[in-house]
């Protein structure tokens, strides 16, 4: 059972649940001034979360199946298919999770009168497949795919809430809709940059295993120095984006969030300092943990809209 939860990356799934829940109930609904029963119902929202979680779990399984040799070198004993599960069991898990995610997303789309939107989950599952089989070992391409998918979960909450509001003809002020739209885009951009930063750092951390198995990631293809320069650039962009977000909050009267983002600024600056001085695998491993903390801080900030 422990190996199963490791395989599906349960801490990552908990972060997905937390981020989607906070976005919906502590940002979108309060900012729109909606009652809990307006827009998506709780059952519909849970269907969306279930669809995203299952699709992500399918992606984790196929990634472990594909990276068995690489993981044996980079992190021996941590891949579930190295010791606990067989490849056949892995493919059973993959198809159950992936098909389940597509079905849950399709059911939600049909319930909200937009059956064609079920293609989002089909395309997401397909993108995860191509990421694992083709893009993962292409310099920066795989990193961009993962970052995009990380941001997508935020966008899906807003997209399906808009569909539900339209279906039930819930009146909402246009200026308020535009403000929420900007706020969701802010968090999507934040998730994209932080995920991209972590993926590049993780590739540097896994350099030796990737090199030995012929996986042409950014550091394998261009060397650690250039890969680190790319990570530094992403970090600087993230820090500048954090300043811009903070200014936006200040200008629009979100004073608690304005103050909280000083912590986000400090975390970006700290990660940048550590990144510039990193030279060993141990340093990059520690950086991954700090970047996770940065992501957690960004997600938790959504809870502060309740106090604005």
C-alpha positions as CSV (number, residue, x, y, z in Angstrom):
1,X,0.0,0.0,0.0
2,X,2.9,2.4,0.8
3,X,4.4,1.7,-2.6
4,X,1.1,2.4,-4.3
5,X,0.8,5.9,-2.7
6,X,4.4,6.6,-3.6
7,X,3.7,5.6,-7.2
8,X,0.8,8.0,-7.5
9,X,2.8,10.8,-5.8
10,X,0.3,11.4,-3.0
11,X,1.9,14.7,-1.8
12,X,1.5,16.1,-5.3
13,X,-2.1,15.0,-5.4
14,X,-2.8,16.6,-2.0
15,X,-1.4,19.8,-3.4
16,X,-3.7,19.6,-6.5
17,X,-6.7,19.1,-4.2
18,X,-5.6,22.0,-2.0
19,X,-5.0,24.4,-4.9
20,X,-8.2,23.6,-6.7
21,X,-10.3,23.7,-3.5
22,X,-8.8,27.0,-2.4
23,X,-9.1,28.6,-5.8
24,X,-12.8,27.6,-6.0
25,X,-14.0,28.3,-2.4
26,X,-11.7,31.0,-1.2
27,X,-11.1,33.0,-4.3
28,X,-13.6,32.5,-7.1
29,X,-16.9,32.1,-5.2
30,X,-16.2,34.9,-2.6
31,X,-14.9,37.3,-5.2
32,X,-17.9,36.7,-7.4
33,X,-20.2,37.0,-4.3
34,X,-21.8,33.7,-5.0
35,X,-23.5,31.3,-2.6
36,X,-22.0,27.8,-2.4
37,X,-24.9,26.4,-4.5
38,X,-24.4,28.9,-7.4
39,X,-22.2,27.8,-10.3
40,X,-20.8,24.3,-10.0
41,X,-22.4,22.1,-7.3
42,X,-20.1,20.3,-4.8
43,X,-20.7,17.0,-6.7
44,X,-19.7,18.7,-10.0
45,X,-16.6,20.2,-8.5
46,X,-15.6,16.9,-7.0
47,X,-16.0,15.3,-10.4
48,X,-13.6,17.8,-11.8
49,X,-11.1,17.2,-9.0
50,X,-11.5,13.4,-9.5
51,X,-10.9,13.8,-13.3
52,X,-7.7,15.9,-12.8
53,X,-6.4,13.5,-10.1
54,X,-7.0,10.3,-12.1
55,X,-5.4,11.8,-15.2
56,X,-2.4,12.9,-13.2
57,X,-2.1,9.5,-11.6
58,X,-2.1,7.9,-15.0
59,X,0.7,10.3,-16.0
60,X,2.8,9.3,-12.9
61,X,2.4,5.6,-13.6
62,X,3.5,5.8,-17.2
63,X,6.3,8.1,-16.3
64,X,7.6,5.5,-13.7
65,X,7.2,2.7,-16.3
66,X,9.2,4.7,-18.9
67,X,11.9,5.9,-16.4
68,X,12.6,2.5,-14.7
69,X,16.2,2.4,-15.9
70,X,16.9,6.1,-15.2
71,X,15.4,6.0,-11.8
72,X,17.5,2.9,-10.9
73,X,20.5,5.2,-11.4
74,X,19.2,8.5,-10.0
75,X,17.1,7.3,-7.1
76,X,17.5,3.5,-6.6
77,X,14.7,1.7,-4.9
78,X,12.2,4.6,-5.2
79,X,10.5,3.5,-8.4
80,X,7.5,1.3,-7.5
81,X,8.1,-1.0,-10.6
82,X,11.7,-1.7,-9.5
83,X,10.5,-3.8,-6.6
84,X,6.8,-3.9,-5.8
85,X,4.8,-3.9,-9.0
86,X,5.2,-5.6,-12.4
87,X,5.1,-3.8,-15.7
88,X,1.8,-5.6,-16.5
89,X,0.3,-4.3,-13.3
90,X,1.6,-0.8,-14.2
91,X,-0.2,-0.8,-17.5
92,X,-3.4,-1.9,-15.8
93,X,-3.1,1.0,-13.3
94,X,-2.3,3.4,-16.2
95,X,-5.4,2.5,-18.2
96,X,-7.7,2.4,-15.2
97,X,-6.6,5.9,-14.1
98,X,-6.5,7.5,-17.5
99,X,-9.8,6.1,-18.8
100,X,-11.4,6.9,-15.4
101,X,-10.1,10.5,-15.6
102,X,-11.4,10.9,-19.2
103,X,-14.8,9.5,-18.2
104,X,-15.1,11.7,-15.1
105,X,-14.2,14.8,-17.1
106,X,-16.6,13.8,-19.9
107,X,-19.5,13.3,-17.5
108,X,-18.9,16.7,-16.0
109,X,-18.7,18.3,-19.4
110,X,-22.1,16.7,-20.5
111,X,-23.7,17.7,-17.2
112,X,-22.8,21.3,-17.9
113,X,-24.0,21.1,-21.4
114,X,-20.6,21.2,-23.1
115,X,-19.9,17.7,-24.2
116,X,-17.2,18.7,-26.6
117,X,-15.1,20.0,-23.7
118,X,-14.5,16.3,-22.7
119,X,-11.7,16.6,-25.4
120,X,-9.7,18.6,-22.9
121,X,-9.2,15.5,-20.8
122,X,-8.5,13.3,-23.9
123,X,-5.9,15.8,-25.1
124,X,-4.4,16.1,-21.6
125,X,-4.0,12.4,-21.3
126,X,-2.5,12.3,-24.8
127,X,-0.1,15.1,-23.9
128,X,1.1,13.1,-20.8
129,X,1.6,10.1,-23.1
130,X,3.7,12.1,-25.6
131,X,5.6,13.8,-22.7
132,X,6.7,10.4,-21.4
133,X,7.4,8.8,-24.7
134,X,8.9,11.7,-26.6
135,X,9.1,15.1,-25.0
136,X,10.6,14.2,-21.6
137,X,14.0,13.7,-23.1
138,X,14.0,16.8,-25.3
139,X,15.8,19.8,-24.0
140,X,13.3,22.1,-22.2
141,X,10.3,20.8,-24.2
142,X,9.3,18.3,-21.5
143,X,9.8,20.9,-18.8
144,X,7.4,23.2,-20.6
145,X,4.8,20.5,-21.0
146,X,4.9,19.7,-17.2
147,X,4.7,23.4,-16.3
148,X,1.7,23.9,-18.7
149,X,-0.1,21.0,-17.2
150,X,0.5,22.3,-13.6
151,X,-1.1,25.6,-14.6
152,X,-3.9,23.9,-16.4
153,X,-5.6,22.6,-13.2
154,X,-6.1,26.2,-12.1
155,X,-7.6,27.1,-15.4
156,X,-10.0,24.2,-15.5
157,X,-11.6,25.2,-12.2
158,X,-12.4,28.7,-13.6
159,X,-13.4,27.3,-17.1
160,X,-15.9,24.9,-15.6
161,X,-17.2,27.4,-13.1
162,X,-17.9,29.8,-16.0
163,X,-19.7,27.0,-17.8
164,X,-21.9,26.3,-14.8
165,X,-22.7,30.0,-14.3
166,X,-23.7,30.3,-18.0
167,X,-25.8,27.1,-17.9
168,X,-27.7,28.2,-14.8
169,X,-27.9,31.9,-16.0
170,X,-26.4,33.2,-12.8
171,X,-26.1,37.0,-13.1
172,X,-22.5,38.3,-12.4
173,X,-21.2,41.8,-12.8
174,X,-18.9,41.9,-15.8
175,X,-16.2,43.9,-14.0
176,X,-16.1,41.3,-11.3
177,X,-15.8,38.6,-13.8
178,X,-12.8,40.4,-15.4
179,X,-11.1,40.8,-12.0
180,X,-11.5,37.1,-11.2
181,X,-10.2,36.2,-14.7
182,X,-7.1,38.3,-14.0
183,X,-6.6,36.7,-10.6
184,X,-6.9,33.2,-12.0
185,X,-4.4,34.1,-14.8
186,X,-2.0,35.3,-12.1
187,X,-2.1,32.0,-10.3
188,X,-1.8,30.1,-13.5
189,X,1.3,32.1,-14.4
190,X,2.8,31.6,-11.0
191,X,2.2,27.8,-11.1
192,X,3.7,27.7,-14.6
193,X,6.9,29.6,-13.7
194,X,7.5,27.7,-10.4
195,X,6.9,24.3,-12.0
196,X,9.2,25.1,-14.9
197,X,11.9,26.2,-12.4
198,X,11.5,23.0,-10.4
199,X,11.6,20.8,-13.6
200,X,14.9,22.4,-14.8
201,X,16.5,22.0,-11.4
202,X,15.3,18.4,-11.2
203,X,16.9,17.7,-14.6
204,X,20.2,19.0,-13.3
205,X,19.8,16.8,-10.2
206,X,19.2,13.7,-12.4
207,X,22.0,14.5,-14.8
208,X,24.0,11.3,-14.5
209,X,21.2,8.9,-14.8
210,X,19.7,10.7,-17.7
211,X,23.1,10.8,-19.5
212,X,23.7,7.1,-19.0
213,X,20.3,6.2,-20.4
214,X,20.5,8.6,-23.3
215,X,17.8,11.0,-22.1
216,X,18.8,14.3,-23.8
217,X,17.5,16.8,-21.2
218,X,18.8,20.4,-21.0
219,X,21.8,19.7,-18.8
220,X,22.7,16.5,-20.7
221,X,22.6,18.3,-24.0
222,X,24.1,21.7,-23.1
223,X,25.8,21.1,-19.8
224,X,25.1,22.1,-16.2
225,X,26.3,25.6,-16.5
226,X,23.9,26.5,-19.3
227,X,21.0,24.6,-17.7
228,X,21.7,26.5,-14.4
229,X,21.7,29.8,-16.4
230,X,18.2,28.9,-17.7
231,X,17.0,28.1,-14.2
232,X,18.5,31.4,-13.0
233,X,16.6,33.3,-15.8
234,X,13.3,31.5,-14.9
235,X,13.9,32.4,-11.2
236,X,14.5,36.1,-12.1
237,X,11.4,36.1,-14.2
238,X,9.5,34.6,-11.3
239,X,10.8,37.2,-8.9
240,X,9.9,40.1,-11.3
241,X,6.5,38.5,-11.7
242,X,6.1,38.4,-7.9
243,X,6.9,42.1,-7.7
244,X,4.3,42.8,-10.5
245,X,1.7,40.7,-8.7
246,X,2.4,42.5,-5.4
247,X,1.9,45.8,-7.1
248,X,-1.4,44.6,-8.7
249,X,-2.6,43.6,-5.3
250,X,-1.6,47.0,-3.8
251,X,-3.3,48.9,-6.6
252,X,-6.6,46.9,-6.2
253,X,-6.8,47.0,-2.4
254,X,-5.8,43.5,-1.6
255,X,-3.7,44.7,1.3
256,X,-3.2,41.3,3.1
257,X,-2.0,39.7,-0.1
258,X,0.3,42.6,-0.8
259,X,2.0,42.0,2.6
260,X,2.0,38.2,2.2
261,X,3.9,38.4,-1.1
262,X,6.9,39.9,0.7
263,X,7.4,36.3,1.9
264,X,7.1,35.0,-1.7
265,X,9.6,37.7,-2.8
266,X,12.0,36.5,-0.1
267,X,11.6,32.8,-1.1
268,X,12.3,33.6,-4.8
269,X,15.4,35.6,-3.7
270,X,16.6,32.8,-1.4
271,X,16.1,30.2,-4.1
272,X,18.0,32.4,-6.5
273,X,20.9,32.8,-4.1
274,X,21.1,29.1,-3.5
275,X,20.8,28.3,-7.2
276,X,23.7,30.6,-8.1
277,X,25.9,28.9,-5.6
278,X,24.8,25.3,-6.3
279,X,27.5,23.0,-7.6
280,X,26.6,19.5,-6.4
281,X,23.7,17.1,-6.7
282,X,23.0,17.6,-2.9
283,X,22.6,21.3,-3.5
284,X,20.1,20.8,-6.3
285,X,18.2,18.3,-4.2
286,X,17.8,20.8,-1.4
287,X,16.7,23.4,-4.0
288,X,13.9,21.2,-5.1
289,X,12.5,21.2,-1.6
290,X,12.7,25.0,-1.4
291,X,11.0,25.4,-4.7
292,X,8.2,23.1,-3.4
293,X,7.9,25.4,-0.4
294,X,7.6,28.4,-2.8
295,X,4.7,26.7,-4.6
296,X,3.0,25.9,-1.3
297,X,3.3,29.6,-0.3
298,X,1.7,30.7,-3.6
299,X,-1.2,28.2,-3.2
300,X,-1.8,29.2,0.5
301,X,-1.9,32.8,-0.5
302,X,-5.3,32.2,-2.2
303,X,-6.8,31.6,1.3
304,X,-6.1,35.2,2.1
305,X,-8.8,36.5,-0.2
306,X,-11.2,35.5,2.5
307,X,-9.7,38.3,4.7
308,X,-9.8,41.0,2.0
